[in-house]
């Protein structure tokens, strides 16, 4: 009899407890599921942030690289423009140097011709010689004006300090009254075109005795 009562009590307790367990179980399951979902969301968010950070770093590196290339391209373009302008300017200034060199021979001949005429013979007593001499002098003056107009200047360094960039020494010799290292004799005058030596002067340089 006691055994039957105990069994009945256990069964009734089971019937009473089951609904409670049935009601509590879904809430516990939902809480665990929510926690798991939150952890998954956090992991996904962290992974997404890491991915975005990597992409940002890559984009920043690409922008930096492109900026450097752009700056180099600008610098190269500016250098090319400067060089082109310099070449054009040099072509304008020195493009006539070939013609000038040829005309220097004509100027030399005129100078030698006027120097070779005895000054005492150039008088009204010799009108033909005087007219010829005057014509040579006028021609020489005119050609020097044309040279000056186009930037061609004569170099006559007599008495100046010897400069290897402008003078070509034919000899060195002691010369009375001349300081050593100075130009004592000018055999042929030189010329400069816009400050650049076109033809060095042929000179003799004084040296110490």
WOFEN-V849203 format. One record per backbone hydrogen bond with DSSP energy under -0.5 kcal/mol. NH is the residue of the N-H (numbers start at 1). CO is the residue of the C=O. Records with the same first field share a line. If there is no record, write none. Layout:
NH=CO / CO
//
This chain:
5=1
6=2
7=3
8=4
9=5
10=6
11=7
12=8
13=9
14=10
15=11
16=12
17=13
18=14
19=15
20=16
21=17
22=18
23=19
24=20
25=21
26=22
27=23
28=24
29=25
30=26
31=27
32=28
33=29
34=30
35=31
36=32
37=33
38=34
39=35
40=36
41=37
42=38
43=39
44=40
45=41
46=42
47=43
48=44
49=45
50=46
51=47
52=48
53=49
54=50
55=51
56=52
57=53
58=54
59=55
60=56
61=57
62=58
63=59
64=60
65=61
66=62
67=63
68=64
69=65
70=66
71=67
72=68
73=69
74=70
75=71
76=72
77=73
78=74
79=75
80=76
81=77
82=78
83=79
84=80
85=81
86=82
87=83
88=84
89=85
90=86
91=87
92=88
93=89
94=90
95=91
97=94
100=96
101=97
102=98
103=99
104=100
105=101 / 102
106=102
107=103
108=104
109=105
110=106
111=107
112=108
113=109
114=110
115=111
116=112
117=113 / 114
118=116
121=118
122=118 / 119
123=121
126=123
127=124
130=126
131=127
132=128
133=129
134=130
135=131
136=132
137=133
138=134
139=135
140=136
141=137
142=138
143=139
144=140
145=141
146=142
147=143
148=144
149=145
150=146
151=148
152=147
153=151 / 192
155=190
156=154
159=183
160=157
162=181
166=163
167=163
168=201
169=167
170=203
171=203
173=205
178=175
181=206
182=179
183=160
184=182 / 204
185=204
187=185 / 202
188=202
190=155
191=199
192=153
193=196
194=151 / 192
196=193
198=191
199=191
201=166
202=188
203=168 / 201
204=185
205=171
206=182
207=173
//
